[in-house]
Amino acid sequence: MSFDVQTAGLEQWLQRLESMHPSEIDLGLARVQAVGERLGCLRPAPLVILVGGTNGKGTTSALLAALLREQGLNVGVYSSPHIRRYNERVMLNGAEVSDDDLCASFRAVEAERGDTSLTYFEFGTLAALNWFQQQQVDACVLEIGLGGRLDAVNMVDPDISVVTSIGLDHQAWLGDTVEQIAYEKVSIARAGKALVCGQPNPPLTARATAENIGAQWLCRDQDFFIEPTPQGLALRFVLNDEQQSWLLPAANIPYHNVATAVQTLALLGRLPAQAVVAQVISELQVAGRLQRYVRGSGDQALQLTLDVAHNEQAAAYVGSQLADVDGIILGMLSDKPVNEVVQALPVTDHWFLAGLEGPRALRGEQLLERAEVLTGKAVYCFDSVAAALNALPDRGHWLVCGSFYTVEAALEWMQQQGPQWRNQQTG
């Protein structure tokens, strides 16, 4: 079937983007930045926040956007990957971009790219920036896709940059040590602008990179602090060159992301009142991040907690939050550290290893081969996440994790089950 730029729908466009460039990932800014300059979208809003990091990008971006919206701003958010629909990547005031608007932005990029070859991610990034500019948004929160220094999102002109955390992930692209990865991630800093680092005690290359660029460096546990106490979250941060202290209620999201977001907005002069922050952090829920669903009630309930954790750092956080689960459904990709993730997750004797779809996916049996620490546990292998979910007992608490694809499959399965599954927060 031939491709018609003017009439193609979203699925046709996405299929085209997947086949346009010889490689899925082609790090470097020269090609994409040249097209961005022709589109005039490198400064898509009066306020631009650039968010990178190994883990916590999505949660921190969602919190920043929610706090900016509370001040009456129209806020665009660009994030990746999506869980169920591509439109999730491009949001305005919490609502997904429409198929028609996405296709219009794809057409705009196509018209300007000429003979420049773009990857799926580069093309989509340009389309998102173009759409935000067309919508005349007040602020953009833009999430780095992979790494930082050479990622397409790093072509923009931000007012402030954020690195939420620094850990091992995507080593094939970013390097095998946290020192190398820190350099790649902190390279989203800009001269004369602030770089807020949410990673305590980061590798020395992190601060050195920021200072070499000429950025102002602020780091958690050095310049701003947060600590859970019996009374709530004790937060200290820099506001107008002075230390400010707040006591916030327990958050529905990781508290270190709260500290990073608050410090970022304080530096921008865009921090809402303490009461507003308290309300937002108690209500905010981010898809695929400790997302809880329940079927039934009381002692007969089956609860599922979904999380996209796919590296050791993220798995360790999940493990710290879920001390007691009856079992885990795990599905992972082949380039992820299976054994390390399994070790960091909550302790349980019951494991359902589920195969995923796609060229990078692992079958359940392949997961078992890599997960040496599961020796002696009750382990069952399944062809799919849906098959694993169908085999669950009628009650208990199970964690479903390991990949965005694992969470996507679980959400689709629950949707097919009908209204018996309830989001435990929203009811």
C-alpha positions as CSV (number, residue, x, y, z in Angstrom):
1,M,0.0,0.0,0.0
2,S,1.5,3.3,-1.1
3,F,2.0,6.1,1.5
4,D,0.2,9.4,0.9
5,V,1.6,12.2,3.1
6,Q,-1.6,14.2,3.0
7,T,-4.1,11.4,3.8
8,A,-2.1,8.9,6.0
9,G,-3.5,8.1,9.4
10,L,-1.4,7.8,12.6
11,E,-0.7,4.1,12.3
12,Q,0.5,4.5,8.7
13,W,2.8,7.4,9.8
14,L,4.2,5.3,12.7
15,Q,4.9,2.4,10.4
16,R,6.6,4.7,8.0
17,L,8.8,6.3,10.7
18,E,9.9,2.8,11.9
19,S,11.2,2.0,8.4
20,M,12.7,5.4,7.3
21,H,16.1,5.2,8.9
22,P,18.6,2.3,8.7
23,S,19.0,2.0,12.5
24,E,16.5,2.4,15.4
25,I,19.0,4.5,17.4
26,D,21.5,6.9,15.8
27,L,22.8,9.2,18.5
28,G,24.0,12.6,17.3
29,L,22.4,16.1,17.0
30,A,23.6,17.3,13.6
31,R,20.8,15.9,11.4
32,V,17.9,16.5,13.8
33,Q,19.0,19.9,14.9
34,A,19.3,21.2,11.3
35,V,15.7,20.1,10.7
36,G,14.6,21.7,14.0
37,E,16.2,25.0,13.0
38,R,14.3,25.0,9.7
39,L,11.1,24.2,11.6
40,G,11.9,27.0,14.1
41,C,10.9,24.7,17.1
42,L,14.1,24.6,19.2
43,R,12.5,27.1,21.6
44,P,9.0,25.6,21.8
45,A,7.7,27.7,24.8
46,P,8.7,30.7,26.9
47,L,9.7,28.2,29.7
48,V,11.5,25.0,28.8
49,I,12.6,22.4,31.3
50,L,14.9,19.5,30.1
51,V,14.7,16.3,32.2
52,G,17.2,13.5,32.0
53,G,18.3,10.6,34.3
54,T,18.4,6.9,34.5
55,N,15.2,6.5,36.6
56,G,12.6,9.0,37.7
57,K,12.3,11.1,34.5
58,G,8.7,10.3,33.9
59,T,7.6,10.9,37.5
60,T,9.6,14.1,37.9
61,S,8.3,15.4,34.6
62,A,4.7,14.6,35.5
63,L,5.2,16.4,38.9
64,L,6.8,19.5,37.3
65,A,4.0,19.7,34.8
66,A,1.3,19.3,37.5
67,L,2.8,22.0,39.7
68,L,3.1,24.4,36.7
69,R,-0.5,23.7,35.7
70,E,-1.6,24.7,39.3
71,Q,-0.3,28.2,38.5
72,G,-2.6,28.5,35.5
73,L,0.0,27.7,32.8
74,N,-0.7,25.7,29.7
75,V,2.0,22.9,29.9
76,G,3.2,20.5,27.3
77,V,5.0,17.3,28.3
78,Y,7.0,15.1,25.9
79,S,8.0,11.7,27.3
80,S,9.0,8.3,26.1
81,P,8.4,5.4,25.7
82,H,4.6,5.2,25.7
83,I,2.8,2.3,27.4
84,R,-0.3,1.8,25.3
85,R,-0.7,4.6,22.7
86,Y,1.9,6.7,21.0
87,N,-0.2,9.8,21.8
88,E,0.8,9.4,25.5
89,R,4.2,10.8,24.5
90,V,2.8,14.3,23.7
91,M,0.5,15.8,26.3
92,L,-1.0,19.2,26.9
93,N,-2.5,20.0,30.3
94,G,-2.7,16.3,31.1
95,A,-4.5,15.3,27.9
96,E,-3.0,13.4,25.0
97,V,-2.5,15.0,21.6
98,S,-5.1,13.9,19.0
99,D,-4.3,11.6,16.1
100,D,-5.1,14.4,13.6
101,D,-2.8,16.9,15.3
102,L,0.0,14.4,15.4
103,C,-0.4,13.7,11.7
104,A,-0.4,17.4,11.0
105,S,2.9,17.8,12.9
106,F,4.3,14.7,11.1
107,R,3.5,16.4,7.8
108,A,5.2,19.6,8.9
109,V,8.4,17.7,9.7
110,E,8.2,15.8,6.5
111,A,8.0,19.0,4.5
112,E,11.1,20.5,6.2
113,R,13.4,17.5,6.4
114,G,14.2,17.3,2.7
115,D,16.6,14.4,2.1
116,T,17.7,14.3,5.8
117,S,17.2,10.8,7.2
118,L,15.6,10.8,10.7
119,T,15.1,8.0,13.2
120,Y,11.6,7.2,14.6
121,F,12.5,9.0,17.8
122,E,14.0,12.1,16.1
123,F,11.0,12.5,13.8
124,G,8.6,12.1,16.7
125,T,10.6,14.6,18.8
126,L,10.5,17.3,16.1
127,A,6.7,16.7,15.6
128,A,6.1,17.1,19.4
129,L,8.2,20.4,19.6
130,N,6.4,21.7,16.5
131,W,3.0,20.9,18.0
132,F,3.8,22.6,21.3
133,Q,4.9,25.7,19.4
134,Q,1.7,25.7,17.3
135,Q,-0.4,25.4,20.5
136,Q,1.5,28.4,22.0
137,V,2.0,26.6,25.3
138,D,3.4,28.6,28.3
139,A,5.8,25.9,29.4
140,C,7.3,22.6,28.1
141,V,8.7,19.8,30.2
142,L,10.8,17.7,27.8
143,E,12.1,14.2,28.8
144,I,15.4,12.9,27.4
145,G,14.9,9.6,25.5
146,L,18.3,7.9,26.0
147,G,21.4,9.3,27.6
148,G,21.5,13.0,27.2
149,R,24.4,14.5,25.3
150,L,23.5,13.1,21.9
151,D,19.8,12.6,22.4
152,A,17.5,14.4,20.0
153,V,15.6,16.2,22.8
154,N,18.9,17.9,23.8
155,M,18.7,20.1,20.7
156,V,16.3,22.5,22.5
157,D,17.2,25.7,24.3
158,P,16.2,25.0,28.0
159,D,15.9,27.4,30.9
160,I,17.0,24.7,33.3
161,S,18.2,21.1,33.1
162,V,17.4,18.2,35.5
163,V,19.2,14.9,36.0
164,T,16.9,12.8,38.3
165,S,19.3,9.9,38.9
166,I,22.5,8.3,37.6
167,G,22.8,4.5,37.3
168,L,23.7,1.7,35.0
169,D,21.4,1.3,32.0
170,H,21.8,1.3,28.2
171,Q,25.5,0.5,28.6
172,A,25.8,-0.4,24.9
173,W,25.1,3.3,24.0
174,L,26.3,5.2,27.1
175,G,29.3,3.3,28.5
176,D,29.9,0.6,31.0
177,T,30.6,2.8,34.1
178,V,28.6,5.2,36.1
179,E,31.3,7.8,35.4
180,Q,30.8,7.6,31.7
181,I,27.0,7.6,32.1
182,A,27.2,10.6,34.4
183,Y,29.1,12.5,31.7
184,E,26.5,11.7,29.0
185,K,23.5,12.6,31.2
186,V,24.9,15.8,32.8
187,S,25.8,17.1,29.3
188,I,22.2,18.4,29.0
189,A,23.4,21.3,31.1
190,R,23.7,24.8,29.6
191,A,26.2,27.6,30.3
192,G,24.8,30.2,32.6
193,K,21.8,28.0,33.5
194,A,21.2,25.7,36.5
195,L,21.6,21.9,36.5
196,V,19.6,20.2,39.3
197,C,20.9,16.7,40.1
198,G,18.7,14.4,42.1
199,Q,21.3,11.7,42.6
200,P,23.1,11.9,46.0
201,N,26.8,11.4,45.9
202,P,27.0,11.3,42.1
203,P,30.2,10.3,40.3
204,L,32.8,13.0,40.2
205,T,32.3,13.3,36.5
206,A,28.8,14.7,37.0
207,R,29.8,17.9,38.7
208,A,32.9,18.2,36.6
209,T,30.8,18.0,33.4
210,A,28.4,20.7,34.6
211,E,31.2,23.0,35.7
212,N,33.1,22.5,32.4
213,I,29.9,23.5,30.5
214,G,29.6,26.6,32.8
215,A,26.3,25.6,34.5
216,Q,25.3,26.3,38.0
217,W,25.4,22.9,39.9
218,L,22.9,21.9,42.6
219,C,22.8,18.4,44.0
220,R,20.6,16.5,46.4
221,D,22.2,16.0,49.8
222,Q,24.6,18.9,49.1
223,D,22.4,21.8,48.2
224,F,18.9,20.5,48.8
225,F,17.7,17.7,51.1
226,I,14.7,15.5,51.8
227,E,14.2,12.9,54.5
228,P,11.1,10.9,55.5
229,T,10.2,11.4,59.2
230,P,7.2,10.2,61.3
231,Q,5.7,13.7,60.8
232,G,6.1,13.7,57.0
233,L,8.8,14.6,54.4
234,A,11.3,17.1,55.8
235,L,12.5,19.1,52.8
236,R,15.2,21.8,52.6
237,F,15.9,23.6,49.4
238,V,17.3,26.9,48.0
239,L,14.9,29.7,47.4
240,N,16.1,33.2,46.5
241,D,19.6,32.2,47.7
242,E,18.4,31.2,51.1
243,Q,17.6,27.8,52.7
244,Q,13.9,27.1,52.9
245,S,12.4,24.3,55.1
246,W,9.1,22.6,54.5
247,L,7.3,19.7,56.0
248,L,5.2,17.9,53.4
249,P,2.8,14.9,53.8
250,A,3.8,11.5,52.6
251,A,3.9,11.5,48.8
252,N,2.2,9.1,46.4
253,I,5.5,9.2,44.3
254,P,9.2,8.7,45.2
255,Y,10.1,11.4,47.7
256,H,13.5,12.1,46.0
257,N,11.6,13.1,42.8
258,V,9.6,15.5,45.0
259,A,12.8,17.2,46.2
260,T,14.2,17.5,42.7
261,A,11.1,19.0,41.3
262,V,10.6,21.5,44.1
263,Q,14.2,22.7,43.8
264,T,13.9,23.1,40.1
265,L,10.8,25.2,40.3
266,A,12.2,27.3,43.1
267,L,15.2,28.2,40.9
268,L,12.8,29.2,38.2
269,G,10.7,31.4,40.5
270,R,7.8,29.1,39.6
271,L,7.3,27.2,42.9
272,P,3.6,27.2,44.1
273,A,2.6,27.5,47.7
274,Q,3.5,24.7,50.1
275,A,-0.2,23.6,50.5
276,V,-0.5,23.2,46.7
277,V,2.7,21.1,46.5
278,A,1.4,19.0,49.4
279,Q,-1.9,18.3,47.6
280,V,-0.4,17.5,44.3
281,I,2.2,15.0,45.6
282,S,-0.5,13.2,47.6
283,E,-2.7,12.8,44.5
284,L,-0.3,12.4,41.6
285,Q,-0.2,9.0,39.9
286,V,2.1,8.1,37.0
287,A,1.2,5.3,34.7
288,G,3.3,2.2,35.2
289,R,4.9,3.4,38.4
290,L,3.7,1.4,41.4
291,Q,0.3,1.5,39.8
292,R,-2.2,-0.5,41.9
293,Y,-5.3,-2.4,40.6
294,V,-7.6,-4.6,42.6
295,R,-10.3,-7.2,41.8
296,G,-12.7,-8.2,44.6
297,S,-12.6,-6.9,48.2
298,G,-11.4,-7.8,51.6
299,D,-9.7,-11.2,52.1
300,Q,-10.9,-12.3,48.7
301,A,-9.2,-9.5,46.8
302,L,-6.5,-10.0,44.2
303,Q,-4.2,-6.9,44.0
304,L,-1.7,-6.2,41.2
305,T,1.0,-3.6,41.4
306,L,2.4,-2.6,38.0
307,D,5.9,-1.1,37.6
308,V,8.1,-0.5,34.5
309,A,11.3,-1.0,36.5
310,H,13.8,-2.6,34.2
311,N,17.2,-1.9,35.8
312,E,18.8,-2.5,39.2
313,Q,18.3,1.0,40.6
314,A,14.6,1.1,39.7
315,A,14.1,-2.5,40.9
316,A,15.7,-1.6,44.3
317,Y,13.2,1.2,44.8
318,V,10.3,-1.1,44.0
319,G,11.8,-3.6,46.5
320,S,12.0,-0.9,49.2
321,Q,8.3,0.0,48.7
322,L,6.8,-3.5,48.5
323,A,8.1,-5.5,51.4
324,D,5.5,-8.2,51.2
325,V,4.2,-9.6,47.9
326,D,2.9,-13.1,47.3
327,G,4.5,-13.4,43.9
328,I,6.0,-11.6,40.9
329,I,5.2,-11.7,37.2
330,L,8.4,-10.7,35.4
331,G,8.9,-9.9,31.7
332,M,12.1,-8.4,30.4
333,L,14.1,-7.5,27.3
334,S,17.4,-9.2,26.4
335,D,19.6,-6.2,26.9
336,K,18.6,-5.8,30.6
337,P,20.4,-7.1,33.7
338,V,18.0,-9.9,34.6
339,N,19.9,-11.4,37.5
340,E,20.5,-8.0,39.1
341,V,16.9,-6.9,38.7
342,V,15.6,-10.1,40.2
343,Q,17.9,-9.8,43.2
344,A,16.8,-6.2,43.9
345,L,13.0,-6.9,43.7
346,P,10.9,-7.8,46.7
347,V,11.6,-11.2,48.2
348,T,9.1,-13.9,47.2
349,D,9.2,-17.6,46.6
350,H,6.7,-17.5,43.7
351,W,7.8,-16.3,40.2
352,F,5.9,-16.3,36.9
353,L,8.4,-15.6,34.1
354,A,6.5,-14.3,31.0
355,G,7.7,-14.0,27.4
356,L,7.4,-10.7,25.6
357,E,6.9,-9.9,21.9
358,G,9.5,-8.3,19.7
359,P,13.1,-8.8,18.5
360,R,14.7,-7.8,21.9
361,A,12.3,-9.8,24.0
362,L,13.2,-12.8,26.2
363,R,11.1,-15.9,26.4
364,G,10.2,-17.1,29.9
365,E,12.7,-20.0,29.6
366,Q,15.4,-17.5,28.6
367,L,14.6,-15.4,31.7
368,L,15.0,-18.4,33.9
369,E,18.4,-19.2,32.4
370,R,19.7,-15.7,33.2
371,A,18.1,-15.5,36.7
372,E,20.5,-17.7,38.6
373,V,19.3,-16.4,41.9
374,L,15.9,-18.1,41.4
375,T,17.4,-21.5,42.0
376,G,15.2,-23.3,44.5
377,K,12.2,-21.0,44.1
378,A,8.8,-22.0,42.7
379,V,9.2,-20.7,39.1
380,Y,6.8,-21.1,36.2
381,C,7.4,-20.0,32.6
382,F,4.7,-18.6,30.3
383,D,4.6,-17.7,26.7
384,S,3.0,-14.3,27.5
385,V,2.1,-11.9,30.2
386,A,-1.6,-12.6,29.6
387,A,-1.0,-16.3,30.1
388,A,0.8,-15.6,33.4
389,L,-2.0,-13.4,34.6
390,N,-4.6,-16.0,33.7
391,A,-2.7,-18.5,36.0
392,L,-2.8,-16.2,39.0
393,P,-4.6,-17.4,42.2
394,D,-7.9,-15.7,43.0
395,R,-6.5,-13.6,45.8
396,G,-3.2,-12.2,47.1
397,H,-0.8,-9.4,46.0
398,W,1.4,-9.8,42.9
399,L,3.9,-7.5,41.4
400,V,4.0,-7.2,37.6
401,C,7.2,-5.6,36.3
402,G,10.4,-5.7,34.2
403,S,9.5,-3.6,31.2
404,F,7.2,-1.0,29.7
405,Y,6.0,-3.9,27.5
406,T,5.2,-6.0,30.5
407,V,3.0,-3.3,32.0
408,E,1.4,-2.6,28.6
409,A,0.4,-6.3,28.3
410,A,-1.0,-6.3,31.8
411,L,-3.1,-3.2,31.2
412,E,-4.5,-4.7,28.0
413,W,-5.3,-7.9,29.8
414,M,-7.2,-6.0,32.5
415,Q,-9.1,-4.0,30.0
416,Q,-10.3,-7.2,28.3
417,Q,-11.4,-8.5,31.7
418,G,-13.9,-5.7,32.0
419,P,-14.9,-3.5,34.9
420,Q,-14.0,-6.0,37.6
421,W,-10.5,-4.5,37.8
422,R,-10.4,-1.1,39.6
423,N,-7.5,1.4,39.9
424,Q,-7.0,1.3,43.7
425,Q,-6.3,5.1,43.9
426,T,-9.0,6.4,41.6
427,G,-11.6,3.7,42.3
